[in-house]
Amino acid sequence: MTSFLNIKILNITQKELLSRLKKGVVITPNVDHLVKLQKDKEFYDVYQQAEWVICDSKILYLLSKLLKNPLPEAIPGSSFFTAFYEFHKDDPNCKIFLLGAAEGIAVKAMERINQKVGRNIVIGAHSPSYGFEKNPEECEELTRIVNESEANVLLVGVGAPKQEKWIMKYRDHMPKVDIFMGLGATIDFEAGTLKRAPIFWQKIGMEWLYRCLKEPKRLFKRYFIDDMQFFYYFGKQLLGCYKNPFQK
């Protein structure tokens, strides 16, 4: 385990994760998560309950080299999901449901993945309405749709911390699902409606900047104002004076 501020991240490679992941909730912390985790107790509690807390960020991976237990690699959620369905492409017991993105995009992602894999590994897709998490009736309808699909893997891509909170609140309503993943824009990437940064940008840890240049109105404040707080908190951790706001 590697401790970053008030959470612990698994020391695991993508290869190890693919072979060991059979059950549980996968969440992928990045700098933005860590800032939110300083003020959002519900989000913090979700992290304490998740079975698989995986480093999503190249920045965190690089900074971990300053810590006692550095991370072996970064495992970006969108890359991991592609590797996951490729790993299980010949496994008839792997049945995935995609929940998230704008109207029609989840279905498009399903079609592209199935064509790529050569079988219907994704057996269902649904795009919930905006603000669905505040509507208990719609949430129950979503769990019913997932249950009726017979899926045992659920990818929820509606942004953090909404997706992680929703998974933890409703996971017990979907007993057939073994693996839950909160993976942000992954459905958009798989549908081809949002393009990931070129490999060079990914390798140098600047994918966040590429995304900001593509969507400045939505991401500028997050990356250049809100997330800058992380470096203040991390500096305190390095100096040994960081305190978890949720522990007395």
CYANA upper distance limits for C-alpha pairs under 8 A (distance plus 0.5 A):
  1 MET  CA      8 LYS  CA      6.35
  1 MET  CA      9 ILE  CA      5.96
  1 MET  CA     10 LEU  CA      5.25
  1 MET  CA     11 ASN  CA      5.76
  1 MET  CA     69 ASN  CA      7.44
  2 THR  CA      8 LYS  CA      5.91
  2 THR  CA      9 ILE  CA      5.61
  2 THR  CA     10 LEU  CA      6.94
  2 THR  CA     11 ASN  CA      7.05
  2 THR  CA     64 SER  CA      8.08
  2 THR  CA     67 LEU  CA      8.24
  2 THR  CA     68 LYS  CA      8.16
  2 THR  CA     69 ASN  CA      5.88
  2 THR  CA     70 PRO  CA      6.98
  2 THR  CA     71 LEU  CA      7.25
  3 SER  CA      7 ILE  CA      6.36
  3 SER  CA      8 LYS  CA      4.94
  3 SER  CA      9 ILE  CA      6.84
  4 PHE  CA      8 LYS  CA      6.64
  4 PHE  CA      9 ILE  CA      7.86
  4 PHE  CA     34 LEU  CA      8.49
  4 PHE  CA    234 PHE  CA      8.13
  5 LEU  CA     34 LEU  CA      7.95
  5 LEU  CA    233 TYR  CA      7.62
  5 LEU  CA    234 PHE  CA      7.16
  5 LEU  CA    237 GLN  CA      7.01
  5 LEU  CA    242 TYR  CA      7.61
  5 LEU  CA    243 LYS  CA      8.39
  5 LEU  CA    244 ASN  CA      7.54
  6 ASN  CA     37 LEU  CA      8.06
  6 ASN  CA     38 GLN  CA      8.24
  6 ASN  CA    243 LYS  CA      8.41
  6 ASN  CA    244 ASN  CA      5.88
  7 ILE  CA     47 TYR  CA      7.80
  7 ILE  CA     48 GLN  CA      8.34
  8 LYS  CA     53 VAL  CA      7.90
  9 ILE  CA     53 VAL  CA      5.77
  9 ILE  CA     54 ILE  CA      6.28
  9 ILE  CA     55 CYS  CA      6.93
 10 LEU  CA     52 TRP  CA      7.67
 10 LEU  CA     53 VAL  CA      6.39
 10 LEU  CA     54 ILE  CA      6.30
 10 LEU  CA     55 CYS  CA      8.03
 10 LEU  CA     71 LEU  CA      8.37
 11 ASN  CA     70 PRO  CA      8.23
 11 ASN  CA     71 LEU  CA      5.85
 11 ASN  CA     72 PRO  CA      6.81
 12 ILE  CA     16 GLU  CA      6.75
 12 ILE  CA     17 LEU  CA      7.01
 12 ILE  CA     54 ILE  CA      8.21
 12 ILE  CA     71 LEU  CA      7.88
 12 ILE  CA     72 PRO  CA      6.97
 12 ILE  CA     73 GLU  CA      8.05
 13 THR  CA     17 LEU  CA      6.68
 13 THR  CA     72 PRO  CA      6.74
 13 THR  CA     73 GLU  CA      6.61
 13 THR  CA     74 ALA  CA      8.36
 13 THR  CA     75 ILE  CA      7.91
 14 GLN  CA     18 LEU  CA      6.63
 14 GLN  CA     75 ILE  CA      6.68
 14 GLN  CA     80 PHE  CA      7.64
 15 LYS  CA     19 SER  CA      6.99
 16 GLU  CA     20 ARG  CA      6.61
 17 LEU  CA     21 LEU  CA      6.14
 18 LEU  CA     84 PHE  CA      6.98
 18 LEU  CA     87 PHE  CA      7.84
 21 LEU  CA    179 ILE  CA      8.43
 22 LYS  CA    178 ASP  CA      7.48
 22 LYS  CA    179 ILE  CA      7.29
 23 LYS  CA    178 ASP  CA      5.26
 23 LYS  CA    179 ILE  CA      5.38
 24 GLY  CA     50 ALA  CA      7.64
 24 GLY  CA     51 GLU  CA      5.95
 24 GLY  CA     52 TRP  CA      7.45
 24 GLY  CA    178 ASP  CA      6.72
 24 GLY  CA    179 ILE  CA      5.54
 24 GLY  CA    180 PHE  CA      6.77
 25 VAL  CA     50 ALA  CA      5.75
 25 VAL  CA     51 GLU  CA      5.97
 25 VAL  CA     52 TRP  CA      6.44
 25 VAL  CA    179 ILE  CA      6.44
 25 VAL  CA    180 PHE  CA      5.16
 25 VAL  CA    181 MET  CA      6.45
 26 VAL  CA     50 ALA  CA      7.16
 26 VAL  CA     51 GLU  CA      7.14
 26 VAL  CA     52 TRP  CA      5.12
 26 VAL  CA     53 VAL  CA      6.55
 26 VAL  CA     54 ILE  CA      7.72
 26 VAL  CA    179 ILE  CA      8.02
 26 VAL  CA    180 PHE  CA      6.55
 26 VAL  CA    181 MET  CA      5.27
 26 VAL  CA    182 GLY  CA      6.98
 27 ILE  CA     47 TYR  CA      8.31
 27 ILE  CA     50 ALA  CA      7.59
 27 ILE  CA     52 TRP  CA      6.79
 27 ILE  CA     53 VAL  CA      5.67
 27 ILE  CA     54 ILE  CA      6.79
 27 ILE  CA    164 GLU  CA      7.60
 27 ILE  CA    181 MET  CA      6.80
 27 ILE  CA    182 GLY  CA      6.06
 27 ILE  CA    183 LEU  CA      7.82
 28 THR  CA     53 VAL  CA      6.36
 28 THR  CA     54 ILE  CA      5.36
 28 THR  CA     55 CYS  CA      6.12
 28 THR  CA     56 ASP  CA      5.50
 28 THR  CA     76 PRO  CA      8.07
 28 THR  CA     77 GLY  CA      6.92
 28 THR  CA    182 GLY  CA      7.90
 28 THR  CA    183 LEU  CA      7.76
 29 PRO  CA     33 HIS  CA      6.03
 29 PRO  CA     34 LEU  CA      7.39
 29 PRO  CA     53 VAL  CA      7.49
 29 PRO  CA     54 ILE  CA      7.01
 29 PRO  CA     55 CYS  CA      6.10
 29 PRO  CA     56 ASP  CA      6.09
 29 PRO  CA     57 SER  CA      7.69
 30 ASN  CA     34 LEU  CA      6.93
 30 ASN  CA     55 CYS  CA      7.29
 30 ASN  CA     56 ASP  CA      6.03
 30 ASN  CA     57 SER  CA      5.55
 30 ASN  CA     60 LEU  CA      7.40
 31 VAL  CA     35 VAL  CA      6.97
 31 VAL  CA     57 SER  CA      7.73
 31 VAL  CA     59 ILE  CA      8.24
 31 VAL  CA     60 LEU  CA      7.61
 31 VAL  CA    227 ASP  CA      6.92
 31 VAL  CA    230 PHE  CA      7.06
 32 ASP  CA     36 LYS  CA      6.88
 32 ASP  CA    222 ARG  CA      7.95
 32 ASP  CA    223 TYR  CA      8.17
 32 ASP  CA    226 ASP  CA      8.29
 32 ASP  CA    227 ASP  CA      5.99
 32 ASP  CA    230 PHE  CA      8.43
 33 HIS  CA     37 LEU  CA      6.51
 33 HIS  CA    160 ALA  CA      7.92
 33 HIS  CA    161 PRO  CA      8.11
 34 LEU  CA     38 GLN  CA      7.26
 34 LEU  CA    230 PHE  CA      7.34
 35 VAL  CA     39 LYS  CA      8.13
 35 VAL  CA    226 ASP  CA      8.00
 35 VAL  CA    227 ASP  CA      6.67
 35 VAL  CA    229 GLN  CA      7.12
 35 VAL  CA    230 PHE  CA      6.11
 36 LYS  CA     40 ASP  CA      6.38
 36 LYS  CA     43 PHE  CA      8.25
 37 LEU  CA     41 LYS  CA      7.61
 37 LEU  CA     43 PHE  CA      6.83
 37 LEU  CA     44 TYR  CA      5.98
 38 GLN  CA    244 ASN  CA      8.11
 38 GLN  CA    245 PRO  CA      6.97
 39 LYS  CA    245 PRO  CA      8.14
 40 ASP  CA     44 TYR  CA      6.78
 41 LYS  CA     45 ASP  CA      6.62
 41 LYS  CA    246 PHE  CA      7.53
 42 GLU  CA     46 VAL  CA      6.85
 42 GLU  CA    165 LYS  CA      7.96
 43 PHE  CA     47 TYR  CA      7.01
 43 PHE  CA    161 PRO  CA      6.94
 43 PHE  CA    164 GLU  CA      8.03
 43 PHE  CA    165 LYS  CA      7.02
 44 TYR  CA     48 GLN  CA      7.05
 45 ASP  CA     49 GLN  CA      7.04
 46 VAL  CA     50 ALA  CA      6.78
 46 VAL  CA    164 GLU  CA      7.40
 46 VAL  CA    165 LYS  CA      6.94
 46 VAL  CA    168 MET  CA      6.99
 47 TYR  CA     53 VAL  CA      7.96
 54 ILE  CA     75 ILE  CA      7.33
 55 CYS  CA     60 LEU  CA      7.65
 55 CYS  CA     61 TYR  CA      7.59
 55 CYS  CA     73 GLU  CA      8.32
 55 CYS  CA     74 ALA  CA      5.87
 55 CYS  CA     75 ILE  CA      6.24
 55 CYS  CA     76 PRO  CA      7.63
 56 ASP  CA     60 LEU  CA      8.47
 56 ASP  CA     74 ALA  CA      6.23
 56 ASP  CA     75 ILE  CA      5.58
 56 ASP  CA     76 PRO  CA      4.68
 56 ASP  CA     77 GLY  CA      6.40
 57 SER  CA     61 TYR  CA      6.80
 57 SER  CA     74 ALA  CA      6.31
 57 SER  CA     75 ILE  CA      7.72
 57 SER  CA     76 PRO  CA      6.82
 57 SER  CA    205 GLY  CA      8.13
 58 LYS  CA     62 LEU  CA      6.65
 58 LYS  CA     73 GLU  CA      8.43
 58 LYS  CA     74 ALA  CA      5.93
 58 LYS  CA    202 GLN  CA      8.36
 58 LYS  CA    203 LYS  CA      8.33
 58 LYS  CA    204 ILE  CA      8.27
 58 LYS  CA    205 GLY  CA      5.39
 59 ILE  CA     63 LEU  CA      6.66
 59 ILE  CA    205 GLY  CA      6.36
 60 LEU  CA     64 SER  CA      6.39
 60 LEU  CA     74 ALA  CA      8.33
 61 TYR  CA     65 LYS  CA      7.66
 61 TYR  CA     70 PRO  CA      7.93
 61 TYR  CA     71 LEU  CA      6.30
 61 TYR  CA     72 PRO  CA      8.19
 61 TYR  CA     73 GLU  CA      6.68
 61 TYR  CA     74 ALA  CA      6.08
 63 LEU  CA     67 LEU  CA      8.01
 64 SER  CA     69 ASN  CA      7.76
 64 SER  CA     70 PRO  CA      5.13
 64 SER  CA     71 LEU  CA      6.48
 65 LYS  CA     69 ASN  CA      8.15
 65 LYS  CA     70 PRO  CA      5.34
 65 LYS  CA     71 LEU  CA      7.81
 66 LEU  CA     70 PRO  CA      7.74
 67 LEU  CA    238 LEU  CA      8.33
 75 ILE  CA     79 SER  CA      7.62
 75 ILE  CA     80 PHE  CA      6.79
 76 PRO  CA     80 PHE  CA      6.58
 77 GLY  CA     81 PHE  CA      6.67
 77 GLY  CA    183 LEU  CA      6.14
 77 GLY  CA    184 GLY  CA      8.50
 77 GLY  CA    186 THR  CA      7.79
 78 SER  CA     82 THR  CA      7.14
 78 SER  CA    183 LEU  CA      7.21
 78 SER  CA    185 ALA  CA      8.01
 78 SER  CA    186 THR  CA      5.39
 78 SER  CA    189 PHE  CA      7.96
 79 SER  CA     83 ALA  CA      6.85
 80 PHE  CA     84 PHE  CA      6.44
 81 PHE  CA     85 TYR  CA      6.89
 81 PHE  CA    186 THR  CA      8.17
 82 THR  CA     86 GLU  CA      6.74
 83 ALA  CA     87 PHE  CA      6.43
 84 PHE  CA     88 HIS  CA      6.83
 85 TYR  CA     89 LYS  CA      6.19
 85 TYR  CA    117 VAL  CA      8.31
 85 TYR  CA    121 ILE  CA      8.09
 86 GLU  CA    117 VAL  CA      7.40
 88 HIS  CA     94 CYS  CA      6.97
 89 LYS  CA    117 VAL  CA      6.46
 89 LYS  CA    118 GLY  CA      8.46
 89 LYS  CA    119 ARG  CA      8.17
 89 LYS  CA    121 ILE  CA      7.39
 92 PRO  CA    121 ILE  CA      8.22
 94 CYS  CA    121 ILE  CA      7.10
 94 CYS  CA    151 ALA  CA      8.34
 94 CYS  CA    152 ASN  CA      7.22
 94 CYS  CA    153 VAL  CA      7.61
 95 LYS  CA    121 ILE  CA      5.85
 95 LYS  CA    122 VAL  CA      6.33
 95 LYS  CA    123 ILE  CA      6.61
 95 LYS  CA    150 GLU  CA      7.99
 95 LYS  CA    151 ALA  CA      5.31
 95 LYS  CA    152 ASN  CA      6.05
 95 LYS  CA    153 VAL  CA      6.54
 96 ILE  CA    121 ILE  CA      6.62
 96 ILE  CA    122 VAL  CA      4.95
 96 ILE  CA    123 ILE  CA      6.36
 96 ILE  CA    124 GLY  CA      7.48
 96 ILE  CA    151 ALA  CA      5.87
 96 ILE  CA    152 ASN  CA      6.82
 96 ILE  CA    153 VAL  CA      5.14
 96 ILE  CA    154 LEU  CA      6.35
 96 ILE  CA    155 LEU  CA      7.92
 97 PHE  CA    122 VAL  CA      6.28
 97 PHE  CA    123 ILE  CA      6.46
 97 PHE  CA    124 GLY  CA      5.24
 97 PHE  CA    125 ALA  CA      6.09
 97 PHE  CA    146 VAL  CA      7.45
 97 PHE  CA    149 SER  CA      8.31
 97 PHE  CA    151 ALA  CA      6.35
 97 PHE  CA    152 ASN  CA      8.34
 97 PHE  CA    153 VAL  CA      6.71
 97 PHE  CA    154 LEU  CA      5.44
 97 PHE  CA    155 LEU  CA      6.76
 98 LEU  CA    106 ALA  CA      6.65
 98 LEU  CA    110 MET  CA      7.85
 98 LEU  CA    122 VAL  CA      7.94
 98 LEU  CA    124 GLY  CA      6.85
 98 LEU  CA    125 ALA  CA      5.06
 98 LEU  CA    126 HIS  CA      6.90
 98 LEU  CA    154 LEU  CA      6.71
 98 LEU  CA    155 LEU  CA      5.60
 98 LEU  CA    156 VAL  CA      6.88
 98 LEU  CA    157 GLY  CA      8.30
 98 LEU  CA    187 ILE  CA      7.81
 99 LEU  CA    106 ALA  CA      7.34
 99 LEU  CA    125 ALA  CA      6.34
 99 LEU  CA    126 HIS  CA      5.59
 99 LEU  CA    127 SER  CA      6.36
 99 LEU  CA    128 PRO  CA      7.73
 99 LEU  CA    154 LEU  CA      7.80
 99 LEU  CA    155 LEU  CA      6.56
 99 LEU  CA    156 VAL  CA      5.34
 99 LEU  CA    157 GLY  CA      6.76
 99 LEU  CA    158 VAL  CA      8.44
100 GLY  CA    106 ALA  CA      6.93
100 GLY  CA    126 HIS  CA      6.95
100 GLY  CA    127 SER  CA      5.23
100 GLY  CA    128 PRO  CA      6.64
100 GLY  CA    156 VAL  CA      6.26
100 GLY  CA    157 GLY  CA      5.19
100 GLY  CA    158 VAL  CA      5.72
100 GLY  CA    187 ILE  CA      7.56
101 ALA  CA    105 ILE  CA      6.52
101 ALA  CA    106 ALA  CA      6.63
101 ALA  CA    127 SER  CA      6.15
101 ALA  CA    128 PRO  CA      8.22
101 ALA  CA    157 GLY  CA      6.87
101 ALA  CA    158 VAL  CA      6.72
101 ALA  CA    185 ALA  CA      7.99
101 ALA  CA    187 ILE  CA      6.90
101 ALA  CA    188 ASP  CA      6.97
102 ALA  CA    106 ALA  CA      7.97
102 ALA  CA    127 SER  CA      6.32
102 ALA  CA    128 PRO  CA      8.24
103 GLU  CA    126 HIS  CA      8.48
103 GLU  CA    127 SER  CA      5.79
103 GLU  CA    128 PRO  CA      8.16
104 GLY  CA    108 LYS  CA      6.85
104 GLY  CA    126 HIS  CA      8.28
104 GLY  CA    127 SER  CA      7.25
105 ILE  CA    109 ALA  CA      6.65
105 ILE  CA    127 SER  CA      7.86
105 ILE  CA    187 ILE  CA      7.83
105 ILE  CA    188 ASP  CA      7.15
105 ILE  CA    191 ALA  CA      6.66
105 ILE  CA    193 THR  CA      8.21
106 ALA  CA    110 MET  CA      6.66
106 ALA  CA    125 ALA  CA      5.86
106 ALA  CA    126 HIS  CA      6.43
106 ALA  CA    127 SER  CA      6.65
106 ALA  CA    187 ILE  CA      6.59
106 ALA  CA    188 ASP  CA      8.01
106 ALA  CA    191 ALA  CA      7.54
107 VAL  CA    111 GLU  CA      6.79
107 VAL  CA    124 GLY  CA      8.24
107 VAL  CA    125 ALA  CA      5.78
107 VAL  CA    126 HIS  CA      7.31
108 LYS  CA    112 ARG  CA      6.78
108 LYS  CA    191 ALA  CA      5.85
109 ALA  CA    113 ILE  CA      6.60
109 ALA  CA    187 ILE  CA      6.64
109 ALA  CA    188 ASP  CA      7.73
109 ALA  CA    190 GLU  CA      5.59
109 ALA  CA    191 ALA  CA      4.33
109 ALA  CA    192 GLY  CA      8.03
110 MET  CA    114 ASN  CA      6.62
110 MET  CA    122 VAL  CA      6.25
110 MET  CA    123 ILE  CA      8.25
110 MET  CA    124 GLY  CA      7.84
110 MET  CA    125 ALA  CA      7.08
110 MET  CA    191 ALA  CA      8.09
111 GLU  CA    115 GLN  CA      6.62
112 ARG  CA    116 LYS  CA      6.61
112 ARG  CA    190 GLU  CA      7.68
112 ARG  CA    191 ALA  CA      7.10
113 ILE  CA    117 VAL  CA      6.58
113 ILE  CA    121 ILE  CA      8.37
113 ILE  CA    122 VAL  CA      7.77
113 ILE  CA    190 GLU  CA      7.61
114 ASN  CA    118 GLY  CA      6.25
114 ASN  CA    119 ARG  CA      5.86
114 ASN  CA    120 ASN  CA      5.53
114 ASN  CA    121 ILE  CA      6.52
114 ASN  CA    122 VAL  CA      6.88
115 GLN  CA    119 ARG  CA      7.33
115 GLN  CA    120 ASN  CA      8.46
117 VAL  CA    121 ILE  CA      7.96
123 ILE  CA    149 SER  CA      7.33
123 ILE  CA    151 ALA  CA      7.34
124 GLY  CA    146 VAL  CA      8.17
124 GLY  CA    149 SER  CA      6.87
124 GLY  CA    151 ALA  CA      8.15
128 PRO  CA    132 PHE  CA      6.76
128 PRO  CA    142 LEU  CA      8.36
131 GLY  CA    135 ASN  CA      7.84
132 PHE  CA    136 PRO  CA      8.44
132 PHE  CA    138 GLU  CA      6.76
132 PHE  CA    139 CYS  CA      7.19
133 GLU  CA    138 GLU  CA      8.34
133 GLU  CA    139 CYS  CA      6.94
133 GLU  CA    162 LYS  CA      8.14
133 GLU  CA    166 TRP  CA      7.40
135 ASN  CA    139 CYS  CA      6.77
136 PRO  CA    140 GLU  CA      6.64
137 GLU  CA    141 GLU  CA      6.72
138 GLU  CA    142 LEU  CA      6.63
139 CYS  CA    143 THR  CA      6.90
140 GLU  CA    144 ARG  CA      6.74
141 GLU  CA    145 ILE  CA      6.74
142 LEU  CA    146 VAL  CA      6.78
143 THR  CA    147 ASN  CA      6.57
143 THR  CA    170 TYR  CA      8.04
143 THR  CA    173 HIS  CA      6.97
143 THR  CA    174 MET  CA      6.68
144 ARG  CA    148 GLU  CA      6.58
144 ARG  CA    174 MET  CA      8.47
145 ILE  CA    149 SER  CA      6.78
146 VAL  CA    150 GLU  CA      7.43
146 VAL  CA    151 ALA  CA      7.05
146 VAL  CA    174 MET  CA      7.80
147 ASN  CA    151 ALA  CA      7.39
147 ASN  CA    174 MET  CA      6.47
147 ASN  CA    175 PRO  CA      8.36
147 ASN  CA    176 LYS  CA      7.16
147 ASN  CA    177 VAL  CA      8.41
150 GLU  CA    176 LYS  CA      7.35
151 ALA  CA    176 LYS  CA      7.46
151 ALA  CA    177 VAL  CA      6.79
152 ASN  CA    176 LYS  CA      6.10
152 ASN  CA    177 VAL  CA      4.39
152 ASN  CA    178 ASP  CA      5.76
152 ASN  CA    179 ILE  CA      7.07
153 VAL  CA    177 VAL  CA      6.02
153 VAL  CA    178 ASP  CA      6.52
153 VAL  CA    179 ILE  CA      5.28
153 VAL  CA    180 PHE  CA      6.51
153 VAL  CA    181 MET  CA      8.43
154 LEU  CA    177 VAL  CA      7.20
154 LEU  CA    179 ILE  CA      6.81
154 LEU  CA    180 PHE  CA      5.42
154 LEU  CA    181 MET  CA      6.75
155 LEU  CA    180 PHE  CA      6.51
155 LEU  CA    181 MET  CA      5.24
155 LEU  CA    182 GLY  CA      6.59
155 LEU  CA    183 LEU  CA      7.32
156 VAL  CA    163 GLN  CA      6.51
156 VAL  CA    167 ILE  CA      8.16
156 VAL  CA    180 PHE  CA      8.06
156 VAL  CA    181 MET  CA      6.57
156 VAL  CA    182 GLY  CA      5.51
156 VAL  CA    183 LEU  CA      6.82
156 VAL  CA    184 GLY  CA      7.88
157 GLY  CA    163 GLN  CA      6.92
157 GLY  CA    182 GLY  CA      6.44
157 GLY  CA    183 LEU  CA      5.69
157 GLY  CA    184 GLY  CA      4.84
157 GLY  CA    185 ALA  CA      6.41
157 GLY  CA    186 THR  CA      7.05
157 GLY  CA    187 ILE  CA      6.88
158 VAL  CA    162 LYS  CA      7.13
158 VAL  CA    163 GLN  CA      5.97
158 VAL  CA    183 LEU  CA      8.48
158 VAL  CA    184 GLY  CA      6.19
158 VAL  CA    185 ALA  CA      7.83
159 GLY  CA    163 GLN  CA      6.23
159 GLY  CA    182 GLY  CA      8.47
159 GLY  CA    183 LEU  CA      8.03
159 GLY  CA    184 GLY  CA      5.11
159 GLY  CA    185 ALA  CA      7.59
160 ALA  CA    164 GLU  CA      6.98
160 ALA  CA    182 GLY  CA      8.44
160 ALA  CA    184 GLY  CA      7.25
161 PRO  CA    165 LYS  CA      6.67
162 LYS  CA    166 TRP  CA      6.57
163 GLN  CA    167 ILE  CA      6.65
163 GLN  CA    182 GLY  CA      6.19
163 GLN  CA    184 GLY  CA      8.19
164 GLU  CA    168 MET  CA      6.82
164 GLU  CA    182 GLY  CA      6.25
165 LYS  CA    169 LYS  CA      6.61
166 TRP  CA    170 TYR  CA      6.60
167 ILE  CA    171 ARG  CA      5.90
167 ILE  CA    180 PHE  CA      7.63
167 ILE  CA    182 GLY  CA      8.16
170 TYR  CA    174 MET  CA      7.59
171 ARG  CA    175 PRO  CA      7.84
171 ARG  CA    177 VAL  CA      8.45
171 ARG  CA    180 PHE  CA      8.47
185 ALA  CA    189 PHE  CA      6.89
186 THR  CA    190 GLU  CA      6.66
187 ILE  CA    191 ALA  CA      6.60
188 ASP  CA    192 GLY  CA      6.67
188 ASP  CA    193 THR  CA      5.90
188 ASP  CA    194 LEU  CA      5.83
189 PHE  CA    193 THR  CA      6.80
189 PHE  CA    194 LEU  CA      5.52
189 PHE  CA    195 LYS  CA      6.27
189 PHE  CA    196 ARG  CA      7.16
196 ARG  CA    207 GLU  CA      8.25
196 ARG  CA    211 ARG  CA      8.19
197 ALA  CA    201 TRP  CA      6.46
197 ALA  CA    202 GLN  CA      6.87
197 ALA  CA    207 GLU  CA      6.05
197 ALA  CA    210 TYR  CA      6.45
197 ALA  CA    211 ARG  CA      7.55
198 PRO  CA    202 GLN  CA      7.06
199 ILE  CA    203 LYS  CA      6.60
200 PHE  CA    204 ILE  CA      6.91
201 TRP  CA    205 GLY  CA      6.86
201 TRP  CA    206 MET  CA      5.59
201 TRP  CA    207 GLU  CA      5.80
201 TRP  CA    210 TYR  CA      7.79
202 GLN  CA    206 MET  CA      6.39
202 GLN  CA    207 GLU  CA      5.50
206 MET  CA    210 TYR  CA      7.09
207 GLU  CA    211 ARG  CA      6.76
208 TRP  CA    212 CYS  CA      6.69
208 TRP  CA    223 TYR  CA      8.28
209 LEU  CA    213 LEU  CA      6.69
210 TYR  CA    214 LYS  CA      6.89
211 ARG  CA    215 GLU  CA      6.61
211 ARG  CA    216 PRO  CA      8.47
211 ARG  CA    219 LEU  CA      8.23
212 CYS  CA    216 PRO  CA      5.44
212 CYS  CA    218 ARG  CA      8.33
212 CYS  CA    219 LEU  CA      5.79
212 CYS  CA    220 PHE  CA      6.53
212 CYS  CA    223 TYR  CA      8.16
215 GLU  CA    219 LEU  CA      6.53
215 GLU  CA    220 PHE  CA      8.38
216 PRO  CA    220 PHE  CA      5.55
217 LYS  CA    221 LYS  CA      8.44
218 ARG  CA    222 ARG  CA      8.30
219 LEU  CA    223 TYR  CA      6.62
220 PHE  CA    224 PHE  CA      6.25
220 PHE  CA    225 ILE  CA      8.09
221 LYS  CA    225 ILE  CA      5.62
221 LYS  CA    226 ASP  CA      6.78
222 ARG  CA    226 ASP  CA      5.45
222 ARG  CA    227 ASP  CA      6.36
223 TYR  CA    227 ASP  CA      5.66
223 TYR  CA    228 MET  CA      7.51
224 PHE  CA    228 MET  CA      6.61
225 ILE  CA    229 GLN  CA      8.11
228 MET  CA    232 TYR  CA      7.97
229 GLN  CA    233 TYR  CA      7.07
230 PHE  CA    234 PHE  CA      6.48
231 PHE  CA    235 GLY  CA      6.39
232 TYR  CA    236 LYS  CA      6.97
233 TYR  CA    237 GLN  CA      6.88
233 TYR  CA    242 TYR  CA      7.19
234 PHE  CA    238 LEU  CA      6.79
234 PHE  CA    242 TYR  CA      8.27
235 GLY  CA    239 LEU  CA      6.77
236 LYS  CA    240 GLY  CA      6.61
236 LYS  CA    241 CYS  CA      5.68
236 LYS  CA    242 TYR  CA      5.33
237 GLN  CA    241 CYS  CA      6.38
237 GLN  CA    242 TYR  CA      5.19
